[in-house]
Amino acid sequence: MTAFLQQLPALLGVVVGALGSYVAVVRSDRARFRRERAARWEERRLAVYTEYARTLKASVNLTYRVAAHLGNDPHPHPLSPQEAEPLLAQATDRRDPAGEALIMLGGRDTVERAREWVVVVMDMERFLRAGTHDPQAWQALLERQRAGREGYYTAVREDLELPPGHSARWSTQPGSPDAGGQR
């Protein structure tokens, strides 16, 4: 029995060491799992944010083309309202599920900025459906759309903790800081 008592401290040391090692591994695995899960959700949110922007931008591009047909915009590829109507409907059909995914996974501020942007796009669509010819009013809508898009992108970057990005306001016309060529 004395031999056993002499070995007891070593045996207890092995048991304590094994338990400590087990606890350390379990905690490390949990922390790794949380990091990986957070990274997966961040990737999903980025994909949702990108898809929403892409679908909304498709609607915006169609409005530029119709506005050019109505004489409100200098877009080089005008499209009549009749030709654009099925394309706009299709763009809206794609935009709605992307918006639902955004609401489900997006941060509150990002969803609010997305709502502000889409409201302006819907205003642009209403303006064109009315057949309005008013280049100045169209320019005001373009500025609101650009501000809405910029606000959305800023909110996305903040939500994903990305560094500030470019405002996307640049001119496509030489010699002009912002001659309206940016879309």
C-alpha positions as CSV (number, residue, x, y, z in Angstrom):
1,M,0.0,0.0,0.0
2,T,2.9,2.4,0.7
3,A,4.0,2.0,-2.9
4,F,0.6,3.0,-4.1
5,L,0.6,6.1,-1.8
6,Q,4.1,7.0,-3.1
7,Q,2.7,6.8,-6.7
8,L,-0.5,8.7,-5.9
9,P,0.9,12.2,-6.4
10,A,2.3,11.3,-9.8
11,L,-1.0,9.6,-10.7
12,L,-3.0,12.6,-9.6
13,G,-0.6,14.8,-11.6
14,V,-1.3,12.7,-14.7
15,V,-5.1,12.9,-14.1
16,V,-5.0,16.6,-13.5
17,G,-2.8,17.1,-16.6
18,A,-5.2,15.0,-18.7
19,L,-8.2,16.9,-17.5
20,G,-6.5,20.2,-18.1
21,S,-5.5,19.2,-21.6
22,Y,-9.0,18.0,-22.3
23,V,-10.5,21.3,-21.1
24,A,-8.0,23.3,-23.1
25,V,-8.7,21.3,-26.3
26,V,-12.5,21.7,-25.8
27,R,-12.3,25.4,-25.2
28,S,-10.0,25.8,-28.2
29,D,-12.4,23.9,-30.4
30,R,-15.3,25.9,-29.3
31,A,-13.5,29.2,-30.0
32,R,-12.4,27.9,-33.4
33,F,-16.0,26.8,-34.1
34,R,-17.3,30.3,-33.2
35,R,-14.7,32.0,-35.3
36,E,-15.5,29.8,-38.3
37,R,-19.3,30.2,-37.8
38,A,-18.9,34.0,-37.7
39,A,-16.7,33.9,-40.8
40,R,-19.4,31.8,-42.7
41,W,-22.1,34.2,-41.7
42,E,-20.0,37.2,-42.7
43,E,-19.4,35.6,-46.1
44,R,-23.2,34.9,-46.5
45,R,-24.0,38.5,-45.5
46,L,-21.5,39.8,-48.1
47,A,-23.0,37.6,-50.7
48,V,-26.5,38.8,-49.9
49,Y,-25.4,42.5,-49.8
50,T,-23.6,42.0,-53.2
51,E,-26.6,40.3,-54.8
52,Y,-29.0,43.0,-53.6
53,A,-26.8,45.7,-55.0
54,R,-26.4,43.8,-58.3
55,T,-30.2,43.3,-58.7
56,L,-31.0,46.9,-57.8
57,K,-28.3,48.2,-60.2
58,A,-29.9,46.2,-63.0
59,S,-33.1,48.2,-62.4
60,V,-31.2,51.4,-62.3
61,N,-29.4,50.7,-65.6
62,L,-32.7,50.0,-67.3
63,T,-34.1,53.3,-66.0
64,Y,-31.1,55.2,-67.5
65,R,-31.9,53.6,-70.9
66,V,-35.6,54.5,-70.8
67,A,-34.7,58.0,-69.6
68,A,-32.5,58.4,-72.6
69,H,-35.4,57.4,-74.9
70,L,-37.5,60.1,-73.2
71,G,-34.7,62.7,-73.6
72,N,-33.8,62.9,-70.0
73,D,-30.4,61.1,-69.9
74,P,-27.4,60.9,-72.3
75,H,-27.2,57.1,-72.1
76,P,-25.9,55.8,-75.4
77,H,-28.3,52.9,-75.7
78,P,-31.9,54.3,-75.3
79,L,-34.7,51.8,-74.8
80,S,-38.4,52.5,-75.3
81,P,-40.7,52.1,-72.3
82,Q,-42.6,49.4,-74.2
83,E,-39.3,47.4,-74.7
84,A,-38.2,48.1,-71.2
85,E,-41.4,47.1,-69.4
86,P,-40.8,43.3,-69.4
87,L,-37.1,43.9,-68.5
88,L,-38.1,46.1,-65.6
89,A,-40.6,43.5,-64.5
90,Q,-37.9,40.8,-64.6
91,A,-35.5,43.0,-62.7
92,T,-38.1,43.6,-60.0
93,D,-38.8,39.9,-59.8
94,R,-35.1,39.3,-59.1
95,R,-34.9,42.2,-56.7
96,D,-37.7,41.1,-54.4
97,P,-36.1,37.8,-53.3
98,A,-32.7,39.5,-52.9
99,G,-34.4,42.1,-50.7
100,E,-36.0,39.3,-48.6
101,A,-32.6,37.7,-48.1
102,L,-31.2,41.1,-47.2
103,I,-33.9,41.7,-44.5
104,M,-33.2,38.2,-43.1
105,L,-29.4,38.5,-42.9
106,G,-28.6,42.2,-43.0
107,G,-27.8,44.5,-40.2
108,R,-30.4,47.1,-39.2
109,D,-28.6,50.1,-40.6
110,T,-27.7,48.3,-43.8
111,V,-31.3,47.2,-44.4
112,E,-32.5,50.8,-43.7
113,R,-30.0,52.2,-46.2
114,A,-31.1,49.5,-48.8
115,R,-34.7,50.6,-48.3
116,E,-33.7,54.3,-48.9
117,W,-31.9,53.3,-52.1
118,V,-34.7,51.2,-53.5
119,V,-37.3,53.8,-52.7
120,V,-35.4,56.2,-55.0
121,V,-35.2,53.6,-57.7
122,M,-38.9,53.1,-57.5
123,D,-39.4,56.8,-57.8
124,M,-37.2,56.7,-60.9
125,E,-39.4,54.0,-62.4
126,R,-42.6,55.9,-61.6
127,F,-41.1,59.0,-63.2
128,L,-40.4,57.1,-66.4
129,R,-43.7,55.2,-66.5
130,A,-45.4,58.6,-66.4
131,G,-43.5,59.4,-69.6
132,T,-42.0,62.6,-68.0
133,H,-39.6,64.7,-70.0
134,D,-37.8,66.8,-67.5
135,P,-34.0,66.5,-67.6
136,Q,-33.5,68.6,-64.4
137,A,-36.0,66.5,-62.4
138,W,-34.2,63.4,-63.7
139,Q,-30.8,64.7,-62.6
140,A,-32.3,65.3,-59.1
141,L,-33.4,61.7,-59.1
142,L,-30.0,60.6,-60.2
143,E,-28.3,62.5,-57.4
144,R,-30.7,60.9,-54.9
145,Q,-30.0,57.5,-56.3
146,R,-26.3,58.0,-56.1
147,A,-26.5,59.2,-52.5
148,G,-28.7,56.2,-51.7
149,R,-26.2,53.8,-53.3
150,E,-23.3,55.4,-51.5
151,G,-25.2,55.2,-48.2
152,Y,-25.9,51.5,-48.7
153,Y,-22.3,50.7,-49.6
154,T,-21.1,52.7,-46.5
155,A,-23.5,50.8,-44.3
156,V,-22.3,47.5,-45.8
157,R,-18.7,48.3,-45.2
158,E,-19.4,49.3,-41.6
159,D,-21.5,46.2,-40.9
160,L,-18.7,43.9,-42.3
161,E,-16.0,46.1,-40.6
162,L,-14.3,46.8,-43.9
163,P,-12.2,50.0,-44.5
164,P,-14.0,52.9,-46.1
165,G,-14.3,52.6,-49.8
166,H,-14.5,54.7,-52.9
167,S,-17.6,56.9,-53.2
168,A,-18.0,55.7,-56.9
169,R,-18.5,59.3,-58.0
170,W,-16.2,59.9,-61.0
171,S,-16.6,61.5,-64.3
172,T,-16.4,59.7,-67.6
173,Q,-15.9,63.0,-69.4
174,P,-12.4,64.5,-69.6
175,G,-11.8,67.7,-67.6
176,S,-14.8,67.5,-65.4
177,P,-14.7,66.5,-61.7
178,D,-18.2,65.0,-61.9
179,A,-20.0,65.8,-65.1
180,G,-22.8,63.3,-64.5
181,G,-21.1,60.5,-66.3
182,Q,-21.0,58.3,-63.2
183,R,-23.8,55.8,-63.0
